[in-house]
Amino acid sequence: MGYHGNNLLLSAIAIFLSPINTASFTLTTVQTSNTREHGTRIKSDLTDWVIESLEDDDQSITAADPIKAGEGDTLPENGLLIGRVRVFAALHSKENDDNSNCGDDDIYPIYLLLGRNGWGTGVHPTTRLCLEWICDSIRDGDVLLDYGCGSGILSIASLHMGASRCIGVDVEAEALVTAERNLAMNGWDTDGRFQGMHTREVLPYDICPPKGVDVCVANILIGQLVRPSMVAAIVTNLREGGLICLSGIRPAEVDALKEAYDDSIEWLDDQYSELSANETLNSIESYGFDCGRWARLVGRKRVDKDGDSRFIEQMSDLAVS
């Protein structure tokens, strides 16, 4: 069935998933003297129905702080060094950058806002595992699918590493807004380098057609990662030979996750990794408890001689769930 697929079934799925109006929605711009825009409301490229009624003049989805980011995570004054990026809260003083190695051409700063559902700063072991892998694995020109993008931190890091474009997908509209603003604050708001999409807008073989994206990173809990609709959404939009990095899982859940993707993914066991909270800087300080040990799986999409027709049917579940 391949990329042309079952046109009738795809059309039916599209009716469920397509947005009511694809015109861009303009958010009120708040002027600020700080170049790292204190949660400035920018012109959004997200579709109308995703972001309508999320904010009013008195309440913003995002805010900025010198040491807190994401959903209230506390970052060190000199930032979190992870791979080739160093993560700061949005109002971190650039005067301190001289003490944090950000003058090094190989270290890229990432600034993050506080945001509703803007999860992902690097204080959780799974985010750190994904960031470390991105810094080692993204190649110039790669197109990344950031499934469950949260704050957008993985997309920002990927663009710093040379990705040509990132597509961030999330089920939470607030997360998509937060990600879009974080990308803009870090200088990636031009030339379509980042595109935010709601989960319900994802169609099989529709992201970066006709081949699919080069890399997919999904840092999501096991209950969602193994759903047939999510497996289908990811696998059908990843090119043959493309890389997939999955986290958000406990070591005891690895076998179940492998089983869900085994038909399409060849696992690269040498890139498997685990990390615990007590090995992750500022994790326990941010959460107030030990969130335990987590795992990362990496694989490569197989050449599917029989085609992926079975996934199109699975995508119908995504349309109504």
TORMARBA-826839 format. One line per 5 residues: number of its first residue (from 1); their letters; for each residue z, x, y of C-alpha. Coordinates in steps of 0.001 Angstrom, whole numbers, m for minus. Each point is the difference from the previous one (the first is absolute). Example, Ala and Ser with C-alpha at 12.3 -4.5 7.8 and 13.67 -1.06 7.14 Angstrom:
1) as) 7800/12300/m4500 | m660/1370/3440
END
This chain:
1) mgyhg) 0/0/0 | 645/3008/2276 | 64/m261/3800 | m2197/m3076/103 | 2361/m1847/m2319
6) nnlll) 203/m3687/m524 | m1146/m1298/3386 | 1273/m3519/m576 | 3499/1161/m897 | 77/2509/2859
11) saiai) m1005/m2731/2431 | 2824/m2205/m1241 | 2490/2822/399 | m1333/708/3493 | 696/m3593/1057
16) flspi) 3681/519/m849 | 216/3460/1543 | m2176/m17/3078 | 1713/m253/3399 | m491/m3096/2106
21) ntasf) m1224/1990/2987 | m953/3669/m67 | 34/537/3749 | 2510/2585/1170 | 3286/m1192/1489
26) tlttv) 1092/1606/3249 | 3714/710/345 | 1529/369/3450 | 87/3631/1060 | 3381/1287/1171
31) qtsnt) m326/2967/2354 | 2284/2965/m606 | 357/3508/1387 | 464/1591/m3423 | m3174/1110/m1785
36) rehgt) 1563/m1046/m3282 | m118/m3590/1103 | 3475/m1460/m689 | m1496/m2652/m2262 | m2803/m894/2405
41) riksd) m1961/m3093/m919 | m3587/1171/m378 | m3228/m1888/m557 | 87/m791/m3691 | m2937/122/m2392
46) ltdwv) 1892/m2104/m2556 | m1420/m3442/m639 | 1401/m2905/1997 | 1728/m1897/m2786 | 1903/3116/m1106
51) iesle) 1715/627/3315 | 94/m3282/1877 | 3454/m1114/1161 | 1673/3227/m1145 | 1222/983/3466
56) dddqs) 779/m1477/3356 | 790/1563/3366 | 3698/312/m837 | m193/1378/m3524 | m2090/2886/m1295
61) itaad) m584/971/m3611 | 382/3659/932 | 2373/2121/2061 | 632/3692/509 | 3050/2215/m449
66) pikag) 739/3761/150 | 1296/266/m3573 | m653/m3312/m1794 | m3321/m1185/m1420 | m1447/m2326/m2602
71) egdtl) 2529/m2653/m964 | 2903/1874/1566 | m245/3323/m1849 | 1748/2930/1651 | m2146/3114/444
76) pengl) 1357/3499/753 | m371/1243/3567 | m2431/2657/m1195 | m1897/m2506/m2141 | m654/m226/m3728
81) ligrv) m2235/2785/m1271 | m1974/m1328/m2970 | m2975/1958/m1230 | m2125/734/3066 | 1421/m2743/2233
86) rvfaa) 3218/m364/1946 | 1188/m3542/640 | 1766/m976/3239 | 1270/m3198/1590 | m2267/m1245/2789
91) lhske) 2150/1227/2908 | 690/3445/m1416 | m134/2440/2890 | m2977/2329/m194 | 2256/2621/1572
96) nddns) 1609/308/m3433 | m3305/568/m1788 | 238/3755/583 | 2983/2/m2367 | m1765/m2069/m2667
101) ncgdd) m3084/2099/m815 | m2383/m2583/1456 | m1705/2794/1886 | m1200/1204/m3398 | m3643/m1002/m494
106) diypi) 772/m932/m3598 | 2802/m2463/905 | m952/m3361/1489 | 2515/m2233/1827 | 235/m3700/m843
111) ylllg) 1821/m2337/2400 | 1210/m3384/m1242 | 1244/m3150/1690 | 2733/m2333/m1107 | m1719/m3064/m1392
116) rngwg) 637/m3203/m1895 | m1248/662/m3547 | m1127/3435/1176 | 1358/1725/m3108 | m729/3647/m696
121) tgvhp) 1306/3042/1885 | 550/2655/m2650 | 3714/m555/m613 | m718/m1907/m3209 | m950/2119/m3040
126) ttrlc) m3190/m1990/m667 | m1376/503/3517 | 762/3702/m248 | m1714/241/m3397 | m3122/m1659/1405
131) lewic) m39/2137/3148 | 308/3215/m2007 | m2912/m1061/m2188 | m2160/m1005/2986 | 560/3366/1673
136) dsird) m1214/1760/m3148 | m2794/m2338/m1064 | m1876/m1613/2904 | m3307/1726/722 | m2195/m42/3098
141) gdvll) m1993/m3210/195 | 2051/m1995/m2527 | 329/m3752/520 | 3533/m1182/m848 | 1246/m3413/m1095
146) dygcg) 3682/m212/1017 | 1153/m2999/m2040 | 3357/m1231/1259 | m364/2046/3183 | 3310/m953/1661
151) sgils) 470/2252/3027 | m3389/1655/m509 | 1573/3413/m589 | m2175/806/m3021 | m3175/m853/1925
156) iaslh) 1076/2161/2944 | 701/2936/m2306 | m3341/m478/m1771 | m1919/32/3280 | 1815/3196/990
161) mgasr) m1072/1509/m3329 | m3662/m766/676 | m621/m3550/m1238 | m2893/m1602/1837 | 1365/m3532/m181
166) cigvd) 3021/m1931/m1289 | 289/m3651/m967 | 3582/m1259/74 | 804/m3134/m2011 | 3270/m1914/124
171) veaea) 1294/m3481/m755 | 2298/90/3053 | m1734/m708/3306 | 2777/1785/1907 | m630/3147/m2021
176) lvtae) m3699/m67/864 | 807/m269/3706 | 2560/2819/m248 | m2444/2202/m1902 | m2765/m622/2522
181) rnlam) 2294/988/2889 | 1284/3081/m1824 | m3577/1119/m641 | m814/m485/3683 | 3115/1853/1123
186) ngwdt) m1017/2952/m2163 | m3499/100/1460 | m1937/m1744/m2780 | m1020/m3158/1859 | m3644/849/667
191) dgrfq) m3320/m211/m1840 | 1312/m2273/m2730 | 1989/2725/m1726 | 2598/m2592/m1105 | m546/m3583/m1074
196) gmhtr) 2833/m2362/m845 | m540/m2800/m2519 | 2215/m2745/m1366 | 243/m152/m3785 | m1810/m3344/32
201) evlpy) m3028/1613/1639 | m580/2419/m2868 | m3008/m795/m2175 | m1250/1866/m3077 | m2527/2738/810
206) dicpp) 251/m903/3695 | 1860/2995/1442 | m2371/2875/755 | m2931/m1331/m2051 | m1987/741/m2023
211) kgvdv) 2008/2775/m1657 | 3589/m616/1143 | 2647/2208/1597 | 636/3600/m1033 | 3789/m288/m189
216) cvani) 2514/m2820/m370 | 3722/391/645 | 2304/m2901/m853 | 3738/344/542 | 1146/m3418/m1220
221) ligql) 2640/m1263/m2416 | m965/m363/m3664 | 41/m3804/25 | m2985/m39/2361 | m1794/3091/m1255
226) vrpsm) m461/m1411/m3506 | m1222/m3436/1078 | m3565/m473/m1306 | m1183/m1043/3465 | 1301/3210/1592
231) vaaiv) m1365/2168/m2804 | m3378/m1656/558 | 165/361/3792 | 680/3712/m279 | m2257/936/m2897
236) tnlre) m3103/m1885/1179 | 205/1651/3426 | 447/3566/m1309 | m3138/1990/m762 | m607/1480/m3426
241) gglic) 1737/3372/m52 | 2199/m1036/2927 | 3689/920/75 | 2917/m2419/m119 | 3617/803/884
246) lsgir) 2618/m2601/m939 | 3677/47/882 | 2798/m2482/663 | 957/229/m3660 | 2963/1233/m2021
251) paevd) m561/2583/m2760 | 819/m2673/m2591 | m2876/m2138/1352 | m2724/2635/m365 | m1232/m1134/m3419
256) alkea) m363/m3618/1136 | m1964/1087/3064 | m2281/2223/m2056 | m691/m2851/m2393 | m1074/m2279/2864
261) yddsi) m2617/2494/1224 | m919/1823/m3230 | m3389/m1694/m434 | m1229/1478/3276 | 2121/3059/782
266) ewldd) 262/3404/m1649 | 3470/1319/827 | 458/3488/1421 | 3371/828/m1515 | 211/3386/1721
271) qysel) 352/m1892/3310 | 2791/m2271/m1214 | 3204/505/1958 | 3498/m1427/425 | 2443/172/2897
276) sanet) 3513/m1327/562 | 1731/m1141/3167 | 2407/2945/33 | m3041/2306/49 | m1561/m1881/2944
281) lnsie) 1140/966/3478 | 1683/m2842/1943 | m486/m2540/m2797 | 3646/m742/m680 | 830/329/3723
286) sygfd) m2611/m2654/844 | 709/m2503/m2767 | 3738/530/m336 | m297/248/m3785 | m1766/1993/m2707
291) cgrwa) m3265/m1794/m763 | m456/2015/m3186 | m2892/1781/m1662 | m3677/m921/425 | m3348/1075/m1415
296) rlvgr) m3621/622/1017 | m3065/m440/m2212 | m3441/1433/766 | m3256/m761/m1757 | m3780/m35/271
301) krvdk) m2245/m3036/m471 | m2046/136/m3169 | m3723/m625/m184 | m105/m3593/m1220 | m3056/m406/m2202
306) dgdsr) 737/m3671/m601 | 457/m913/3664 | 3013/m1587/1705 | m923/m3670/m353 | 3429/m858/m1394
311) fieqm) 1609/1008/3288 | m1907/m2571/2038 | 1710/m2812/m1888 | 3378/1665/508 | m589/95/3752
316) sdlav) 95/m3811/149 | 3765/300/m548 | 241/1993/3234 | m1636/m2818/1918 | 2709/m2538/m756
321) s) 3124/2143/m406
END
